Amino acid sequence: MATTIHPSAIVDDGAQLGDGCRVWHFVHISAGARIGERCSFGQNVFVGNDVLIGSNVKIQNNVSVYDAVTLEDDVFCGPSLVFTNVYNPRAAVVRKDEYRRTLVKQGATLGANATIVCGTTVGRYAFVGAGAVVNRDVPDFALMVGVPARQIGWMSRFGERLALPLSSDVPLEARCPHTNDRYLLSGQQLQLIQP
């Protein structure tokens, strides 16, 4: 499958895009970016040099993926999502050597207008609600909302909320209503039990 690049987009020489990517209007992908297959970049997306993006990643309109950000496979970035890379920016102070790395793990969803503060890790298949501000690490499968983001539940790989408390002293099991995948909550960690 061929990669499609809109005539208004700028893909700098040296950028690596896998097969089947779609690059829409007014996108700018910097020379150092490394991007997997079947990714979609909505209107007005910017991708920096020190950025690694896996396969099947969807980045909606008006998102800037700055240096020091890694997005693993199957990540969804909602419209106008914000990444940062400097914790304490000042216009008059150069801090390019102080970038804090951000990692978004496989299958995570980052909602529209959410902010991911640099130096954090968003766990596998986590779900960050619209407008949330993530300023600390997010567990796998966690459902996060608010400012600052706090966990209010658990999500399945399919994107359905699971009927589980936030933590349990005894192991508890739940199933995704759509896929019937089984999940086990132990303490404050949720894991997928392969069917």
C-alpha positions in Angstrom: 0.0 0.0 0.0 1.5 3.3 -1.1 2.0 6.3 1.3 -0.2 9.3 0.4 1.2 12.8 1.0 -1.0 15.9 0.3 0.6 18.5 -1.9 0.4 21.1 0.9 2.3 18.9 3.4 6.1 19.1 4.0 8.0 15.9 4.6 11.7 16.9 5.1 14.4 14.9 3.4 15.6 12.1 5.7 12.2 11.5 7.4 11.3 7.8 7.3 7.7 6.8 6.7 6.5 3.3 6.4 4.1 2.0 3.8 0.5 3.0 3.8 0.8 6.3 5.7 -1.6 9.1 5.0 -0.2 12.7 5.4 -3.0 15.3 5.1 -3.1 19.1 4.6 -0.4 21.3 6.0 1.4 18.6 7.9 5.1 19.0 8.6 7.3 16.0 9.3 10.9 16.8 10.3 13.9 15.0 8.8 14.8 12.9 11.8 11.3 11.5 12.4 11.0 7.7 12.3 7.5 6.5 11.5 6.0 3.0 11.0 3.4 1.7 8.6 -0.3 2.7 8.1 -0.1 5.9 10.2 -2.5 8.8 9.7 -1.5 12.5 10.2 -4.5 14.9 10.2 -4.5 18.5 9.1 -1.9 20.8 10.7 0.1 18.1 12.5 3.8 18.7 13.3 6.3 15.9 14.0 9.7 16.8 15.4 13.2 15.3 14.6 13.7 13.2 17.8 10.4 11.4 17.4 9.7 7.7 17.1 6.2 6.6 16.0 5.2 3.0 15.6 2.7 1.5 13.1 -1.0 2.1 12.8 -0.8 5.4 14.9 -3.6 7.9 14.3 -2.8 11.6 15.0 -5.8 13.8 14.5 -5.8 17.5 13.5 -3.7 20.2 15.2 -1.3 18.0 17.2 2.4 18.7 17.6 4.6 15.7 18.4 7.7 17.4 19.7 11.2 16.0 20.2 11.7 13.4 22.9 8.2 11.8 22.3 7.8 8.1 21.4 4.4 6.7 20.4 4.2 2.9 20.2 2.0 0.9 17.8 -1.8 1.6 17.7 -1.7 4.9 19.7 -4.6 7.3 19.1 -4.0 11.1 19.5 -7.2 13.1 19.6 -7.6 16.5 18.0 -5.6 19.4 19.5 -3.8 17.1 22.0 -0.7 18.7 23.5 2.7 17.2 24.2 5.4 19.1 26.0 9.2 18.4 26.2 10.5 21.0 28.7 9.1 21.0 32.2 9.9 24.6 33.1 10.1 26.6 29.9 11.2 30.2 29.7 11.5 32.2 26.4 14.8 33.7 27.6 16.4 30.5 28.8 17.6 27.8 26.4 16.7 24.3 27.8 17.0 22.1 24.7 19.5 19.9 26.7 16.8 19.4 29.4 14.1 17.7 27.3 12.3 15.0 29.3 11.3 11.9 27.4 7.6 10.9 27.0 6.5 7.4 26.2 3.0 6.4 25.1 2.7 2.7 25.0 0.9 0.4 22.6 -2.8 0.9 22.1 -3.2 4.0 24.4 -5.9 6.6 23.6 -5.2 10.3 24.3 -8.4 12.3 24.1 -9.1 15.6 22.4 -7.4 18.6 24.1 -5.6 16.5 26.6 -2.1 17.6 27.7 0.7 15.1 28.3 3.4 16.8 30.5 6.9 15.7 29.5 8.7 13.0 31.4 5.6 10.7 31.8 4.8 7.2 30.5 1.2 6.4 29.5 0.7 2.6 29.9 -0.5 0.1 27.3 -4.2 0.5 26.3 -4.7 3.3 28.8 -7.4 5.8 28.0 -6.9 9.5 28.8 -10.2 11.4 28.6 -10.7 14.7 26.7 -9.1 17.7 28.3 -7.2 15.7 31.0 -3.7 16.9 32.1 -1.4 13.9 32.6 1.5 14.9 34.9 2.5 11.5 36.3 2.8 8.0 34.9 -0.4 6.2 33.9 -0.8 2.4 34.5 -1.7 0.0 31.7 -5.5 -0.1 31.0 -6.2 2.9 33.3 -9.0 5.3 32.6 -7.8 8.8 33.4 -9.8 12.1 33.5 -9.5 15.6 35.0 -7.0 18.3 35.8 -4.7 16.9 37.0 -5.6 13.5 35.6 -6.8 11.0 38.1 -7.7 7.4 37.6 -11.5 6.6 37.7 -11.5 3.1 36.3 -10.1 0.5 33.9 -10.5 0.0 30.1 -10.3 -3.1 27.9 -8.1 -3.3 24.8 -11.3 -2.8 22.8 -12.0 0.5 24.6 -14.8 -0.5 26.9 -14.9 0.3 30.6 -14.5 -2.7 32.8 -16.6 -3.3 35.9 -13.7 -3.3 38.4 -12.7 -1.2 41.4 -9.5 0.8 41.2 -7.7 -1.7 43.4 -8.3 -5.0 45.2 -6.6 -6.9 48.0 -7.9 -10.1 46.4 -7.6 -10.9 42.7 -10.7 -9.9 40.7 -11.6 -10.9 37.2 -13.6 -9.0 34.6 -14.4 -9.6 30.9 -14.7 -7.2 28.0 -18.3 -7.2 26.9 -17.3 -7.1 23.2 -14.4 -9.4 22.9 -14.8 -11.6 26.0 -11.1 -11.0 26.8 -10.4 -11.7 30.4 -8.6 -9.3 32.8 -7.2 -9.8 36.3 -6.9 -7.0 38.8 -4.4 -7.6 41.6 -3.7 -4.8 43.9 -3.5 -1.7 41.7 -2.5 -3.5 38.5 -4.6 -4.9 35.7 -3.4 -7.5 33.3 -4.9 -9.2 30.3 -5.3 -13.0 30.7 -4.9 -14.5 27.2 -8.1 -16.5 26.3 
